[in-house]
Amino acid sequence: MADSYFPRWRAQPDAVEGRIVGTDERLAWPQMFAMGIQHVVAMFGSTVLAPLLMGFDPNLCIFMSGIGTLLFFVLVGGRVPSYLGSSFAFIGLVIAVTGYGGHGPNMNIPLALGGIIACGVVYAIIGLIVSAVGTRWIETLMPPVVTGAIVCVIGLNLAPIAVRGVSGSNFDSWMALVTVLCVGAVAVFGRGMLQRLLILVGLLMAYVIYAIVTNGLGMGKPIDFSIVVNAAWFGMPHFTAPVFDMRAMTLLAPIAVILVAENLGHIKAVSAMTGQNLDRYIGRAFLGDGLATVVSGFAGGTGVTTYAENIGVMAVTKIYSTLVFVIAALIALVLGFSPKFGAVIQTIPGPVLGGVSIVVFGLIAVTGARIWVVNKVDFSDNRNLIVAAVTLVLGAGDFSLKLGGFGTATFGAIILYTLLRRKPAQGPVA
């Protein structure tokens, strides 16, 4: 495998429960296609929800997520399993820069796009530096105790978004719990490929139940299928040109540091789950993510990150084949050209999407804890204990110093660990 730029994916035709499918392996093509669909669905939180929260066009963002994923795949030589989706780290500052009110299209998106491009450029430069000099300086600033805490914070910080989305009424809350139970039932009682498609199957089950209860029995808000019937099958995405405003660029560019932490945490987590050391691809991953963010910004899309809901899906399914993400990206490109798909997205009930988000965001948070366990982080060392404890509370509590919850927690973890490095470790440090 070392003599080729891309892996030579070995076919593993049978999906055996519990068996790990490595990055350089693949299942039978029908199963690979099904897994690609699941990753696209699992990424709805970032490709649909995050753009909606910022006033972006979800159809365009899905399309650009496919473009970004393919660009990333090429730059890392198909060695790092990842699907690129909108980073939630941008939400707070994009809203601040554009003055977005939270409903409908954001009329000031061009201002945010210039800042997103600036962030991508900074991110790409960091990638080039890492490729040239290695990752030691980043690992010194962000060891496992820091990256694990940041990954946990991402999941915990997203938790209020999921919970608020299903708290509009008692009916919404119950349907969200039904969705969680559907996903959980598939995860626990499903077998073979059915179990590995837990997010997709669980969502479909909950969607059907919701339609029966509302459209059939008249309880709650019914699903309006007329928007799907009236939507066209094919249509071009609506691209938007950026505006380069110095204030917006100055505010959004530092998010690159958060994206570095997200990406580093993703790679470390996947390394831990697969048993493969992916550190040598970190620089190229940063570069790929940065360039994908630049391309997305020029087209009118959101800033993207490799760390996303798909890591939770991989943690449960144990399928890490990088070809899955090529399939997912191609599906996203096709969907981006379909207004009818955009209409279908609009029919997904909020409680159902919220219930799926609860599961996936929780998996993200637990993955951060997994980084601590796998790297044997010593919490008898008070330095590690304080860094993790403070970071979790800052992030989960959305403490902000004009950086947003992720930003404050990320910078807080890095700075706090650096300051406390003067104190001798009381035990082995991972």
Legacy VTK file of the C-alpha trace (Angstrom):
# vtk DataFile Version 3.0
C-alpha trace
ASCII
DATASET POLYDATA
POINTS 430 float
0.000 0.000 0.000
2.941 2.301 0.665
3.965 2.343 -3.021
0.751 4.010 -4.192
-0.758 7.396 -3.438
-4.204 5.934 -2.767
-4.839 2.692 -0.870
-5.706 -0.501 -2.703
-8.972 -1.192 -0.955
-9.385 -4.876 -0.095
-12.896 -6.210 -0.565
-14.640 -7.553 2.526
-17.997 -8.627 1.051
-19.722 -9.652 4.272
-20.742 -7.178 6.982
-19.943 -9.253 10.069
-21.336 -7.760 13.261
-18.610 -6.238 15.420
-15.898 -6.620 12.781
-13.830 -3.531 12.043
-13.662 -2.518 8.383
-10.370 -0.645 8.017
-9.637 2.518 6.065
-8.101 0.457 3.241
-10.924 -2.066 3.092
-14.442 -1.993 1.679
-17.683 -3.918 1.865
-19.763 -5.038 -1.114
-20.837 -2.022 -3.183
-24.540 -2.143 -2.206
-23.523 -2.033 1.457
-21.026 0.745 0.764
-23.766 2.771 -0.932
-26.064 2.252 2.045
-23.311 3.413 4.414
-22.728 6.469 2.224
-26.403 7.373 2.533
-26.223 6.966 6.296
-23.288 9.362 6.545
-25.117 11.940 4.450
-28.138 11.612 6.744
-26.010 11.681 9.882
-24.384 14.895 8.673
-27.747 16.674 8.391
-26.922 18.376 11.670
-24.027 20.165 10.023
-25.143 20.234 6.380
-28.731 21.261 7.148
-29.138 22.445 10.738
-25.979 24.556 10.998
-26.625 26.406 7.704
-30.227 27.032 8.734
-29.070 28.499 12.052
-26.867 30.954 10.131
-29.310 31.674 7.301
-27.393 29.781 4.580
-28.971 27.724 1.797
-28.887 24.060 2.925
-28.942 22.764 -0.650
-25.804 24.727 -1.517
-24.108 23.715 1.733
-24.807 20.035 1.048
-23.357 20.468 -2.438
-20.225 22.208 -1.099
-19.815 19.560 1.583
-19.503 17.021 -1.229
-16.962 19.168 -3.078
-14.975 19.715 0.108
-15.010 16.046 1.028
-13.649 15.019 -2.374
-10.947 17.711 -2.192
-9.963 16.515 1.269
-9.947 12.870 0.101
-7.520 13.671 -2.718
-5.154 15.724 -0.551
-4.870 13.026 2.151
-4.504 10.290 -0.457
-7.658 8.540 0.712
-6.032 7.634 4.009
-8.176 9.577 6.512
-11.898 8.696 6.746
-13.845 11.929 6.968
-16.848 13.793 5.639
-16.585 17.577 5.672
-19.571 19.484 6.996
-20.350 22.923 8.369
-18.505 23.692 11.587
-20.688 24.861 14.453
-17.728 26.980 15.573
-18.762 29.569 12.985
-22.359 30.027 14.132
-21.914 32.596 16.884
-19.530 34.874 15.015
-21.365 34.599 11.678
-24.534 35.730 13.424
-22.610 38.558 15.087
-20.999 39.709 11.832
-24.184 39.564 9.751
-26.713 40.601 12.383
-28.847 37.611 11.421
-32.215 37.473 13.159
-32.564 33.704 13.122
-35.334 33.231 10.560
-35.274 32.956 6.764
-32.393 33.778 4.413
-29.466 35.795 5.763
-29.196 38.896 3.560
-25.671 39.718 4.790
-24.085 36.346 3.993
-21.471 37.950 1.644
-19.880 39.645 4.677
-19.529 36.316 6.442
-18.138 34.649 3.316
-15.131 36.964 3.218
-14.348 36.063 6.816
-14.839 32.359 6.131
-12.346 32.560 3.263
-9.841 34.357 5.505
-10.246 31.602 8.085
-9.660 28.957 5.426
-6.470 30.689 4.263
-5.087 30.795 7.815
-6.051 27.159 8.291
-4.321 26.123 5.048
-1.160 27.995 6.077
-1.141 26.085 9.376
-1.435 22.897 7.337
1.582 23.832 5.225
3.613 24.597 8.363
2.648 21.267 9.923
3.554 19.453 6.708
6.975 21.132 6.747
7.954 20.919 10.414
5.697 18.223 11.823
3.025 18.142 14.470
5.120 18.197 17.630
4.381 21.855 18.360
0.639 21.282 17.965
0.741 18.154 20.099
2.660 20.108 22.734
-0.096 22.725 22.791
-2.923 20.190 22.410
-2.086 16.814 24.034
-4.793 14.134 24.517
-6.177 15.748 27.671
-6.794 18.957 25.700
-8.097 17.395 22.469
-10.334 15.015 24.397
-11.803 17.903 26.363
-12.364 19.938 23.188
-14.092 17.024 21.441
-16.300 16.522 24.509
-17.104 20.219 24.535
-18.205 20.156 20.893
-20.817 17.530 21.702
-21.868 19.169 24.971
-22.031 22.639 23.421
-24.314 21.317 20.697
-26.597 19.670 23.262
-28.682 22.802 24.010
-29.314 23.266 20.266
-30.753 19.763 19.998
-32.753 20.045 23.213
-34.171 23.499 22.417
-35.254 22.207 19.033
-37.496 19.598 20.647
-38.784 21.630 23.585
-41.423 23.661 21.764
-44.211 21.479 23.102
-44.792 18.346 25.115
-45.625 16.509 21.886
-42.297 17.526 20.319
-40.383 16.303 23.358
-42.131 12.924 23.302
-41.482 12.484 19.575
-37.805 13.291 20.102
-37.652 10.562 22.739
-39.408 8.170 20.355
-36.703 8.966 17.779
-33.962 8.303 20.330
-35.615 4.986 21.176
-35.864 4.064 17.477
-32.148 4.677 16.950
-31.298 2.931 20.204
-33.442 -0.077 19.351
-31.703 -0.485 15.993
-28.303 -0.106 17.659
-28.997 -2.689 20.365
-31.385 -5.187 18.762
-30.454 -4.843 15.098
-28.119 -7.321 13.476
-25.609 -7.129 10.639
-25.999 -4.277 8.182
-29.268 -3.175 9.767
-27.409 -2.395 12.972
-24.723 -0.528 11.102
-27.364 1.695 9.501
-28.757 2.661 12.890
-28.945 6.423 12.245
-30.640 6.116 8.864
-33.011 3.313 9.854
-33.829 4.940 13.184
-34.646 8.232 11.470
-36.887 6.536 8.899
-38.713 4.618 11.625
-39.309 7.791 13.602
-40.379 9.663 10.444
-43.011 7.011 9.693
-44.251 6.992 13.294
-44.479 10.790 13.276
-46.461 10.746 9.997
-48.883 8.145 11.377
-49.426 10.028 14.614
-49.821 13.475 13.000
-51.108 13.046 9.443
-53.014 9.885 10.330
-54.299 10.433 13.875
-54.398 14.219 13.879
-52.026 14.732 16.800
-49.343 17.420 16.544
-48.273 19.334 13.448
-48.748 17.217 10.296
-46.074 16.868 7.617
-46.762 19.059 4.573
-45.888 16.959 1.525
-47.187 19.541 -0.970
-43.841 21.356 -0.989
-42.194 18.153 -2.229
-44.785 17.651 -4.974
-44.369 21.229 -6.211
-40.551 21.277 -6.156
-38.506 20.665 -9.310
-36.341 17.567 -9.617
-33.344 19.443 -10.994
-32.045 22.945 -10.418
-28.735 24.739 -10.061
-27.499 25.616 -6.566
-27.738 29.312 -5.731
-24.166 30.578 -5.470
-23.255 33.785 -3.606
-20.140 35.947 -4.074
-18.151 37.021 -0.996
-17.494 40.546 0.232
-14.126 41.125 1.899
-14.720 43.295 4.948
-11.709 43.727 7.234
-13.751 43.594 10.450
-15.488 40.361 9.446
-12.236 38.808 8.286
-10.488 39.752 11.537
-13.273 38.240 13.624
-13.662 34.988 11.692
-10.033 34.184 10.783
-9.051 33.050 14.324
-11.663 30.287 14.132
-8.904 28.422 12.275
-7.402 27.543 15.661
-10.678 25.916 16.686
-10.826 24.005 13.399
-7.292 22.761 14.027
-8.433 21.410 17.388
-11.533 19.840 15.826
-9.532 18.220 13.036
-6.755 17.067 15.349
-9.332 15.594 17.709
-11.002 13.817 14.793
-7.768 12.270 13.556
-6.724 11.235 17.065
-10.136 9.689 17.670
-10.102 7.765 14.385
-6.534 6.639 15.096
-7.683 5.319 18.463
-10.703 3.529 16.994
-8.864 1.947 14.058
-5.565 1.239 15.760
-3.770 3.079 12.923
-1.402 6.003 13.442
-2.659 8.748 11.115
-0.390 11.495 12.463
1.634 11.738 9.256
-1.494 12.929 7.433
-2.357 15.712 9.866
-0.682 18.482 7.852
-2.356 17.396 4.641
-5.673 17.082 6.475
-5.358 20.658 7.744
-4.484 21.842 4.246
-7.393 19.945 2.711
-9.828 21.292 5.276
-8.518 24.838 4.826
-8.762 24.737 1.044
-12.247 23.210 1.251
-13.295 26.103 3.495
-11.881 28.618 0.998
-13.683 26.969 -1.921
-16.925 26.809 0.056
-16.635 30.468 1.007
-16.149 31.578 -2.596
-19.273 29.626 -3.632
-21.477 30.912 -0.828
-21.203 28.000 1.602
-20.236 27.710 5.231
-16.836 27.018 6.735
-16.241 23.277 6.978
-14.470 20.920 9.298
-13.466 17.275 9.226
-14.740 16.748 12.721
-18.451 16.096 12.386
-21.297 13.761 13.210
-19.823 11.008 11.037
-17.268 10.225 13.739
-20.127 9.090 15.945
-21.439 6.864 13.161
-17.987 5.329 12.693
-17.680 4.735 16.423
-20.838 2.609 16.394
-20.622 0.928 12.980
-16.858 0.249 13.086
-16.711 0.909 9.328
-13.813 3.267 8.547
-13.397 2.665 4.812
-12.486 5.959 3.172
-14.391 4.927 0.047
-17.610 5.317 2.020
-16.975 9.048 2.159
-16.360 9.296 -1.578
-19.770 7.697 -2.095
-21.317 10.039 0.467
-19.734 13.046 -1.266
-21.055 11.994 -4.675
-24.533 11.534 -3.197
-24.270 15.028 -1.699
-23.344 16.498 -5.101
-26.396 14.920 -6.702
-28.653 16.089 -3.881
-27.259 19.605 -4.167
-28.692 19.839 -7.686
-32.166 18.777 -6.559
-34.632 21.374 -5.202
-36.953 18.433 -4.554
-34.412 17.061 -2.107
-34.320 20.443 -0.427
-38.097 20.219 -0.120
-37.803 16.725 1.385
-35.385 18.141 3.954
-38.019 20.671 4.905
-40.517 17.859 5.606
-38.305 16.184 8.229
-40.110 17.025 11.465
-38.085 19.093 13.898
-38.618 16.630 16.762
-37.296 13.757 14.626
-34.199 15.655 13.516
-33.745 16.846 17.080
-33.939 13.320 18.428
-31.292 12.124 15.962
-29.142 15.125 16.914
-29.378 14.170 20.580
-27.958 10.735 19.800
-25.221 11.915 17.445
-24.110 14.881 19.558
-23.953 12.550 22.548
-21.754 10.150 20.588
-19.421 13.045 19.793
-19.118 13.943 23.479
-18.446 10.338 24.466
-15.790 10.082 21.743
-13.871 12.845 23.531
-13.896 10.748 26.683
-12.704 7.819 24.600
-9.620 9.844 23.630
-8.788 10.144 27.342
-9.286 6.432 27.928
-7.329 5.233 24.899
-4.431 7.608 25.608
-4.501 6.703 29.323
-4.770 10.332 30.445
-3.799 10.424 34.119
-6.439 12.338 36.056
-4.516 11.899 39.286
-2.314 14.613 37.767
-4.004 17.807 38.922
-2.913 19.604 35.759
-4.928 17.218 33.601
-7.815 17.293 36.047
-8.080 21.090 36.096
-7.683 21.474 32.320
-10.420 18.936 31.559
-12.783 20.175 34.282
-12.546 23.863 33.399
-12.756 23.230 29.646
-15.919 21.144 29.977
-17.674 23.749 32.101
-16.621 26.669 29.872
-17.822 24.873 26.777
-20.986 23.275 28.163
-21.927 26.539 29.884
-21.228 28.531 26.703
-18.930 30.917 28.585
-17.934 33.605 26.118
-15.300 36.309 25.792
-16.492 37.350 22.328
-15.220 34.048 20.974
-18.294 31.862 21.343
-18.545 28.758 23.501
-16.231 26.613 21.368
-13.695 29.419 21.025
-13.455 30.234 24.703
-13.253 26.576 25.696
-10.669 25.789 23.002
-8.382 28.690 23.751
-8.981 28.203 27.466
-7.879 24.565 27.297
-4.742 25.361 25.298
-3.713 28.368 27.385
-4.535 26.726 30.710
-2.529 23.605 29.863
0.403 25.739 28.702
0.396 27.836 31.879
0.180 24.788 34.117
3.034 23.025 32.323
5.401 24.796 34.717
4.016 22.582 37.447
5.770 19.172 37.531
3.487 16.297 36.645
2.436 14.152 39.608
2.149 11.064 37.474
2.635 9.815 33.938
1.135 12.195 31.392
-0.336 10.740 28.237
LINES 1 431
430 0 1 2 3 4 5 6 7 8 9 10 11 12 13 14 15 16 17 18 19 20 21 22 23 24 25 26 27 28 29 30 31 32 33 34 35 36 37 38 39 40 41 42 43 44 45 46 47 48 49 50 51 52 53 54 55 56 57 58 59 60 61 62 63 64 65 66 67 68 69 70 71 72 73 74 75 76 77 78 79 80 81 82 83 84 85 86 87 88 89 90 91 92 93 94 95 96 97 98 99 100 101 102 103 104 105 106 107 108 109 110 111 112 113 114 115 116 117 118 119 120 121 122 123 124 125 126 127 128 129 130 131 132 133 134 135 136 137 138 139 140 141 142 143 144 145 146 147 148 149 150 151 152 153 154 155 156 157 158 159 160 161 162 163 164 165 166 167 168 169 170 171 172 173 174 175 176 177 178 179 180 181 182 183 184 185 186 187 188 189 190 191 192 193 194 195 196 197 198 199 200 201 202 203 204 205 206 207 208 209 210 211 212 213 214 215 216 217 218 219 220 221 222 223 224 225 226 227 228 229 230 231 232 233 234 235 236 237 238 239 240 241 242 243 244 245 246 247 248 249 250 251 252 253 254 255 256 257 258 259 260 261 262 263 264 265 266 267 268 269 270 271 272 273 274 275 276 277 278 279 280 281 282 283 284 285 286 287 288 289 290 291 292 293 294 295 296 297 298 299 300 301 302 303 304 305 306 307 308 309 310 311 312 313 314 315 316 317 318 319 320 321 322 323 324 325 326 327 328 329 330 331 332 333 334 335 336 337 338 339 340 341 342 343 344 345 346 347 348 349 350 351 352 353 354 355 356 357 358 359 360 361 362 363 364 365 366 367 368 369 370 371 372 373 374 375 376 377 378 379 380 381 382 383 384 385 386 387 388 389 390 391 392 393 394 395 396 397 398 399 400 401 402 403 404 405 406 407 408 409 410 411 412 413 414 415 416 417 418 419 420 421 422 423 424 425 426 427 428 429
